[in-house]
Amino acid sequence: MSVVDPFSFVSAPELRHRSTVGRAFLGVQETAAYLGISPKTLYVWRHRRQGPPSFRMGARGRVTYRVDALDAWIREQERADSRSNPALNPVSTAPQRRAAYPATG
């Protein structure tokens, strides 16, 4: 059985050998690879205060993400998506009737 490297599609050579196993924090490039999105998307989400929670860490103030917070954010997105959560699926709810309004004329 072979193990698939989660960063194998990332072109940056320094990311190819890294793994998230045993790591508590990820940078922007690593988080983008972890989520399967572009780093630019992460920057836009951060600017709009959307997406997974992040913070600045270190003397240079690098944007950092906690792996456990990323996993929690992913689970939250799954629960909020009607395709993953049958309770939110509009097809599974009973149709609503409109209230009777008097005719205007």
Chimera marker file (.cmm) of the C-alpha trace (Angstrom):
<marker_set name="trace">
<marker id="1" x="0.000" y="0.000" z="0.000" r="1" g="1" b="0" radius="0.5"/>
<marker id="2" x="1.490" y="3.357" z="-0.989" r="1" g="1" b="0" radius="0.5"/>
<marker id="3" x="0.988" y="6.597" z="0.909" r="1" g="1" b="0" radius="0.5"/>
<marker id="4" x="-0.106" y="9.651" z="-1.072" r="1" g="1" b="0" radius="0.5"/>
<marker id="5" x="1.778" y="12.816" z="-0.229" r="1" g="1" b="0" radius="0.5"/>
<marker id="6" x="-0.780" y="15.642" z="0.342" r="1" g="1" b="0" radius="0.5"/>
<marker id="7" x="1.696" y="18.182" z="-1.087" r="1" g="1" b="0" radius="0.5"/>
<marker id="8" x="2.699" y="16.221" z="-4.200" r="1" g="1" b="0" radius="0.5"/>
<marker id="9" x="0.848" y="18.614" z="-6.523" r="1" g="1" b="0" radius="0.5"/>
<marker id="10" x="2.493" y="21.734" z="-5.064" r="1" g="1" b="0" radius="0.5"/>
<marker id="11" x="5.262" y="23.038" z="-7.287" r="1" g="1" b="0" radius="0.5"/>
<marker id="12" x="7.395" y="24.577" z="-4.529" r="1" g="1" b="0" radius="0.5"/>
<marker id="13" x="10.229" y="22.113" z="-3.805" r="1" g="1" b="0" radius="0.5"/>
<marker id="14" x="10.289" y="22.900" z="-0.101" r="1" g="1" b="0" radius="0.5"/>
<marker id="15" x="6.681" y="21.729" z="0.260" r="1" g="1" b="0" radius="0.5"/>
<marker id="16" x="7.144" y="18.389" z="-1.498" r="1" g="1" b="0" radius="0.5"/>
<marker id="17" x="8.913" y="16.746" z="1.421" r="1" g="1" b="0" radius="0.5"/>
<marker id="18" x="6.780" y="18.226" z="4.202" r="1" g="1" b="0" radius="0.5"/>
<marker id="19" x="3.937" y="16.420" z="5.880" r="1" g="1" b="0" radius="0.5"/>
<marker id="20" x="1.214" y="17.644" z="8.208" r="1" g="1" b="0" radius="0.5"/>
<marker id="21" x="1.526" y="14.551" z="10.404" r="1" g="1" b="0" radius="0.5"/>
<marker id="22" x="2.648" y="15.642" z="13.865" r="1" g="1" b="0" radius="0.5"/>
<marker id="23" x="2.506" y="19.358" z="13.032" r="1" g="1" b="0" radius="0.5"/>
<marker id="24" x="0.241" y="21.716" z="14.934" r="1" g="1" b="0" radius="0.5"/>
<marker id="25" x="0.651" y="24.790" z="12.701" r="1" g="1" b="0" radius="0.5"/>
<marker id="26" x="0.745" y="25.377" z="8.943" r="1" g="1" b="0" radius="0.5"/>
<marker id="27" x="1.733" y="28.377" z="6.864" r="1" g="1" b="0" radius="0.5"/>
<marker id="28" x="-0.321" y="29.791" z="4.000" r="1" g="1" b="0" radius="0.5"/>
<marker id="29" x="1.240" y="27.585" z="1.285" r="1" g="1" b="0" radius="0.5"/>
<marker id="30" x="0.848" y="24.431" z="3.359" r="1" g="1" b="0" radius="0.5"/>
<marker id="31" x="-2.715" y="25.313" z="4.374" r="1" g="1" b="0" radius="0.5"/>
<marker id="32" x="-3.667" y="25.941" z="0.755" r="1" g="1" b="0" radius="0.5"/>
<marker id="33" x="-2.275" y="22.534" z="-0.188" r="1" g="1" b="0" radius="0.5"/>
<marker id="34" x="-4.028" y="20.932" z="2.808" r="1" g="1" b="0" radius="0.5"/>
<marker id="35" x="-7.383" y="22.398" z="1.721" r="1" g="1" b="0" radius="0.5"/>
<marker id="36" x="-6.786" y="21.908" z="-1.994" r="1" g="1" b="0" radius="0.5"/>
<marker id="37" x="-7.182" y="25.593" z="-2.847" r="1" g="1" b="0" radius="0.5"/>
<marker id="38" x="-4.826" y="28.327" z="-3.996" r="1" g="1" b="0" radius="0.5"/>
<marker id="39" x="-2.897" y="30.524" z="-1.542" r="1" g="1" b="0" radius="0.5"/>
<marker id="40" x="-4.520" y="33.542" z="-3.190" r="1" g="1" b="0" radius="0.5"/>
<marker id="41" x="-7.946" y="32.232" z="-2.148" r="1" g="1" b="0" radius="0.5"/>
<marker id="42" x="-6.730" y="32.000" z="1.453" r="1" g="1" b="0" radius="0.5"/>
<marker id="43" x="-5.501" y="35.599" z="1.341" r="1" g="1" b="0" radius="0.5"/>
<marker id="44" x="-8.852" y="36.780" z="-0.067" r="1" g="1" b="0" radius="0.5"/>
<marker id="45" x="-10.767" y="34.832" z="2.598" r="1" g="1" b="0" radius="0.5"/>
<marker id="46" x="-8.550" y="36.274" z="5.335" r="1" g="1" b="0" radius="0.5"/>
<marker id="47" x="-9.049" y="39.810" z="4.002" r="1" g="1" b="0" radius="0.5"/>
<marker id="48" x="-12.840" y="39.282" z="3.965" r="1" g="1" b="0" radius="0.5"/>
<marker id="49" x="-12.733" y="37.573" z="7.397" r="1" g="1" b="0" radius="0.5"/>
<marker id="50" x="-14.024" y="34.346" z="5.849" r="1" g="1" b="0" radius="0.5"/>
<marker id="51" x="-12.540" y="30.877" z="5.716" r="1" g="1" b="0" radius="0.5"/>
<marker id="52" x="-10.657" y="29.022" z="8.426" r="1" g="1" b="0" radius="0.5"/>
<marker id="53" x="-9.405" y="30.908" z="11.496" r="1" g="1" b="0" radius="0.5"/>
<marker id="54" x="-5.851" y="32.201" z="11.259" r="1" g="1" b="0" radius="0.5"/>
<marker id="55" x="-3.471" y="34.365" z="13.249" r="1" g="1" b="0" radius="0.5"/>
<marker id="56" x="-0.046" y="35.934" z="13.007" r="1" g="1" b="0" radius="0.5"/>
<marker id="57" x="2.839" y="34.258" z="14.793" r="1" g="1" b="0" radius="0.5"/>
<marker id="58" x="6.515" y="34.997" z="15.218" r="1" g="1" b="0" radius="0.5"/>
<marker id="59" x="8.700" y="38.059" z="14.909" r="1" g="1" b="0" radius="0.5"/>
<marker id="60" x="7.805" y="38.509" z="11.240" r="1" g="1" b="0" radius="0.5"/>
<marker id="61" x="4.083" y="38.034" z="11.867" r="1" g="1" b="0" radius="0.5"/>
<marker id="62" x="3.626" y="35.118" z="9.468" r="1" g="1" b="0" radius="0.5"/>
<marker id="63" x="0.020" y="34.081" z="8.891" r="1" g="1" b="0" radius="0.5"/>
<marker id="64" x="-0.483" y="30.715" z="10.569" r="1" g="1" b="0" radius="0.5"/>
<marker id="65" x="-3.277" y="28.149" z="10.763" r="1" g="1" b="0" radius="0.5"/>
<marker id="66" x="-3.816" y="25.447" z="13.392" r="1" g="1" b="0" radius="0.5"/>
<marker id="67" x="-4.349" y="22.001" z="11.877" r="1" g="1" b="0" radius="0.5"/>
<marker id="68" x="-7.062" y="21.143" z="14.426" r="1" g="1" b="0" radius="0.5"/>
<marker id="69" x="-8.855" y="24.431" z="13.633" r="1" g="1" b="0" radius="0.5"/>
<marker id="70" x="-8.677" y="23.611" z="9.910" r="1" g="1" b="0" radius="0.5"/>
<marker id="71" x="-10.223" y="20.197" z="10.530" r="1" g="1" b="0" radius="0.5"/>
<marker id="72" x="-12.969" y="21.755" z="12.685" r="1" g="1" b="0" radius="0.5"/>
<marker id="73" x="-13.643" y="24.381" z="10.000" r="1" g="1" b="0" radius="0.5"/>
<marker id="74" x="-13.939" y="21.658" z="7.345" r="1" g="1" b="0" radius="0.5"/>
<marker id="75" x="-16.439" y="19.737" z="9.516" r="1" g="1" b="0" radius="0.5"/>
<marker id="76" x="-18.410" y="22.976" z="10.015" r="1" g="1" b="0" radius="0.5"/>
<marker id="77" x="-18.539" y="23.521" z="6.242" r="1" g="1" b="0" radius="0.5"/>
<marker id="78" x="-19.790" y="19.964" z="5.749" r="1" g="1" b="0" radius="0.5"/>
<marker id="79" x="-22.584" y="20.493" z="8.290" r="1" g="1" b="0" radius="0.5"/>
<marker id="80" x="-23.587" y="23.800" z="6.656" r="1" g="1" b="0" radius="0.5"/>
<marker id="81" x="-23.789" y="22.294" z="3.163" r="1" g="1" b="0" radius="0.5"/>
<marker id="82" x="-27.241" y="21.008" z="2.224" r="1" g="1" b="0" radius="0.5"/>
<marker id="83" x="-25.734" y="18.258" z="0.076" r="1" g="1" b="0" radius="0.5"/>
<marker id="84" x="-23.933" y="16.822" z="3.123" r="1" g="1" b="0" radius="0.5"/>
<marker id="85" x="-26.633" y="17.518" z="5.693" r="1" g="1" b="0" radius="0.5"/>
<marker id="86" x="-30.067" y="16.047" z="4.907" r="1" g="1" b="0" radius="0.5"/>
<marker id="87" x="-31.701" y="18.357" z="7.475" r="1" g="1" b="0" radius="0.5"/>
<marker id="88" x="-30.748" y="21.367" z="5.324" r="1" g="1" b="0" radius="0.5"/>
<marker id="89" x="-31.751" y="19.815" z="2.010" r="1" g="1" b="0" radius="0.5"/>
<marker id="90" x="-34.782" y="21.745" z="0.681" r="1" g="1" b="0" radius="0.5"/>
<marker id="91" x="-35.992" y="18.658" z="-1.191" r="1" g="1" b="0" radius="0.5"/>
<marker id="92" x="-36.416" y="16.703" z="2.052" r="1" g="1" b="0" radius="0.5"/>
<marker id="93" x="-38.644" y="19.329" z="3.715" r="1" g="1" b="0" radius="0.5"/>
<marker id="94" x="-42.397" y="19.511" z="3.314" r="1" g="1" b="0" radius="0.5"/>
<marker id="95" x="-43.633" y="22.185" z="0.908" r="1" g="1" b="0" radius="0.5"/>
<marker id="96" x="-44.828" y="25.387" z="2.534" r="1" g="1" b="0" radius="0.5"/>
<marker id="97" x="-48.230" y="26.832" z="1.793" r="1" g="1" b="0" radius="0.5"/>
<marker id="98" x="-48.629" y="30.524" z="1.204" r="1" g="1" b="0" radius="0.5"/>
<marker id="99" x="-50.928" y="32.412" z="3.503" r="1" g="1" b="0" radius="0.5"/>
<marker id="100" x="-54.255" y="33.393" z="1.979" r="1" g="1" b="0" radius="0.5"/>
<marker id="101" x="-54.156" y="37.059" z="1.091" r="1" g="1" b="0" radius="0.5"/>
<marker id="102" x="-57.264" y="39.090" z="0.287" r="1" g="1" b="0" radius="0.5"/>
<marker id="103" x="-57.604" y="39.980" z="-3.375" r="1" g="1" b="0" radius="0.5"/>
<marker id="104" x="-56.698" y="43.551" z="-4.217" r="1" g="1" b="0" radius="0.5"/>
<marker id="105" x="-58.351" y="45.239" z="-7.005" r="1" g="1" b="0" radius="0.5"/>
<link id1="1" id2="2" r="1" g="1" b="0" radius="0.2"/>
<link id1="2" id2="3" r="1" g="1" b="0" radius="0.2"/>
<link id1="3" id2="4" r="1" g="1" b="0" radius="0.2"/>
<link id1="4" id2="5" r="1" g="1" b="0" radius="0.2"/>
<link id1="5" id2="6" r="1" g="1" b="0" radius="0.2"/>
<link id1="6" id2="7" r="1" g="1" b="0" radius="0.2"/>
<link id1="7" id2="8" r="1" g="1" b="0" radius="0.2"/>
<link id1="8" id2="9" r="1" g="1" b="0" radius="0.2"/>
<link id1="9" id2="10" r="1" g="1" b="0" radius="0.2"/>
<link id1="10" id2="11" r="1" g="1" b="0" radius="0.2"/>
<link id1="11" id2="12" r="1" g="1" b="0" radius="0.2"/>
<link id1="12" id2="13" r="1" g="1" b="0" radius="0.2"/>
<link id1="13" id2="14" r="1" g="1" b="0" radius="0.2"/>
<link id1="14" id2="15" r="1" g="1" b="0" radius="0.2"/>
<link id1="15" id2="16" r="1" g="1" b="0" radius="0.2"/>
<link id1="16" id2="17" r="1" g="1" b="0" radius="0.2"/>
<link id1="17" id2="18" r="1" g="1" b="0" radius="0.2"/>
<link id1="18" id2="19" r="1" g="1" b="0" radius="0.2"/>
<link id1="19" id2="20" r="1" g="1" b="0" radius="0.2"/>
<link id1="20" id2="21" r="1" g="1" b="0" radius="0.2"/>
<link id1="21" id2="22" r="1" g="1" b="0" radius="0.2"/>
<link id1="22" id2="23" r="1" g="1" b="0" radius="0.2"/>
<link id1="23" id2="24" r="1" g="1" b="0" radius="0.2"/>
<link id1="24" id2="25" r="1" g="1" b="0" radius="0.2"/>
<link id1="25" id2="26" r="1" g="1" b="0" radius="0.2"/>
<link id1="26" id2="27" r="1" g="1" b="0" radius="0.2"/>
<link id1="27" id2="28" r="1" g="1" b="0" radius="0.2"/>
<link id1="28" id2="29" r="1" g="1" b="0" radius="0.2"/>
<link id1="29" id2="30" r="1" g="1" b="0" radius="0.2"/>
<link id1="30" id2="31" r="1" g="1" b="0" radius="0.2"/>
<link id1="31" id2="32" r="1" g="1" b="0" radius="0.2"/>
<link id1="32" id2="33" r="1" g="1" b="0" radius="0.2"/>
<link id1="33" id2="34" r="1" g="1" b="0" radius="0.2"/>
<link id1="34" id2="35" r="1" g="1" b="0" radius="0.2"/>
<link id1="35" id2="36" r="1" g="1" b="0" radius="0.2"/>
<link id1="36" id2="37" r="1" g="1" b="0" radius="0.2"/>
<link id1="37" id2="38" r="1" g="1" b="0" radius="0.2"/>
<link id1="38" id2="39" r="1" g="1" b="0" radius="0.2"/>
<link id1="39" id2="40" r="1" g="1" b="0" radius="0.2"/>
<link id1="40" id2="41" r="1" g="1" b="0" radius="0.2"/>
<link id1="41" id2="42" r="1" g="1" b="0" radius="0.2"/>
<link id1="42" id2="43" r="1" g="1" b="0" radius="0.2"/>
<link id1="43" id2="44" r="1" g="1" b="0" radius="0.2"/>
<link id1="44" id2="45" r="1" g="1" b="0" radius="0.2"/>
<link id1="45" id2="46" r="1" g="1" b="0" radius="0.2"/>
<link id1="46" id2="47" r="1" g="1" b="0" radius="0.2"/>
<link id1="47" id2="48" r="1" g="1" b="0" radius="0.2"/>
<link id1="48" id2="49" r="1" g="1" b="0" radius="0.2"/>
<link id1="49" id2="50" r="1" g="1" b="0" radius="0.2"/>
<link id1="50" id2="51" r="1" g="1" b="0" radius="0.2"/>
<link id1="51" id2="52" r="1" g="1" b="0" radius="0.2"/>
<link id1="52" id2="53" r="1" g="1" b="0" radius="0.2"/>
<link id1="53" id2="54" r="1" g="1" b="0" radius="0.2"/>
<link id1="54" id2="55" r="1" g="1" b="0" radius="0.2"/>
<link id1="55" id2="56" r="1" g="1" b="0" radius="0.2"/>
<link id1="56" id2="57" r="1" g="1" b="0" radius="0.2"/>
<link id1="57" id2="58" r="1" g="1" b="0" radius="0.2"/>
<link id1="58" id2="59" r="1" g="1" b="0" radius="0.2"/>
<link id1="59" id2="60" r="1" g="1" b="0" radius="0.2"/>
<link id1="60" id2="61" r="1" g="1" b="0" radius="0.2"/>
<link id1="61" id2="62" r="1" g="1" b="0" radius="0.2"/>
<link id1="62" id2="63" r="1" g="1" b="0" radius="0.2"/>
<link id1="63" id2="64" r="1" g="1" b="0" radius="0.2"/>
<link id1="64" id2="65" r="1" g="1" b="0" radius="0.2"/>
<link id1="65" id2="66" r="1" g="1" b="0" radius="0.2"/>
<link id1="66" id2="67" r="1" g="1" b="0" radius="0.2"/>
<link id1="67" id2="68" r="1" g="1" b="0" radius="0.2"/>
<link id1="68" id2="69" r="1" g="1" b="0" radius="0.2"/>
<link id1="69" id2="70" r="1" g="1" b="0" radius="0.2"/>
<link id1="70" id2="71" r="1" g="1" b="0" radius="0.2"/>
<link id1="71" id2="72" r="1" g="1" b="0" radius="0.2"/>
<link id1="72" id2="73" r="1" g="1" b="0" radius="0.2"/>
<link id1="73" id2="74" r="1" g="1" b="0" radius="0.2"/>
<link id1="74" id2="75" r="1" g="1" b="0" radius="0.2"/>
<link id1="75" id2="76" r="1" g="1" b="0" radius="0.2"/>
<link id1="76" id2="77" r="1" g="1" b="0" radius="0.2"/>
<link id1="77" id2="78" r="1" g="1" b="0" radius="0.2"/>
<link id1="78" id2="79" r="1" g="1" b="0" radius="0.2"/>
<link id1="79" id2="80" r="1" g="1" b="0" radius="0.2"/>
<link id1="80" id2="81" r="1" g="1" b="0" radius="0.2"/>
<link id1="81" id2="82" r="1" g="1" b="0" radius="0.2"/>
<link id1="82" id2="83" r="1" g="1" b="0" radius="0.2"/>
<link id1="83" id2="84" r="1" g="1" b="0" radius="0.2"/>
<link id1="84" id2="85" r="1" g="1" b="0" radius="0.2"/>
<link id1="85" id2="86" r="1" g="1" b="0" radius="0.2"/>
<link id1="86" id2="87" r="1" g="1" b="0" radius="0.2"/>
<link id1="87" id2="88" r="1" g="1" b="0" radius="0.2"/>
<link id1="88" id2="89" r="1" g="1" b="0" radius="0.2"/>
<link id1="89" id2="90" r="1" g="1" b="0" radius="0.2"/>
<link id1="90" id2="91" r="1" g="1" b="0" radius="0.2"/>
<link id1="91" id2="92" r="1" g="1" b="0" radius="0.2"/>
<link id1="92" id2="93" r="1" g="1" b="0" radius="0.2"/>
<link id1="93" id2="94" r="1" g="1" b="0" radius="0.2"/>
<link id1="94" id2="95" r="1" g="1" b="0" radius="0.2"/>
<link id1="95" id2="96" r="1" g="1" b="0" radius="0.2"/>
<link id1="96" id2="97" r="1" g="1" b="0" radius="0.2"/>
<link id1="97" id2="98" r="1" g="1" b="0" radius="0.2"/>
<link id1="98" id2="99" r="1" g="1" b="0" radius="0.2"/>
<link id1="99" id2="100" r="1" g="1" b="0" radius="0.2"/>
<link id1="100" id2="101" r="1" g="1" b="0" radius="0.2"/>
<link id1="101" id2="102" r="1" g="1" b="0" radius="0.2"/>
<link id1="102" id2="103" r="1" g="1" b="0" radius="0.2"/>
<link id1="103" id2="104" r="1" g="1" b="0" radius="0.2"/>
<link id1="104" id2="105" r="1" g="1" b="0" radius="0.2"/>
</marker_set>
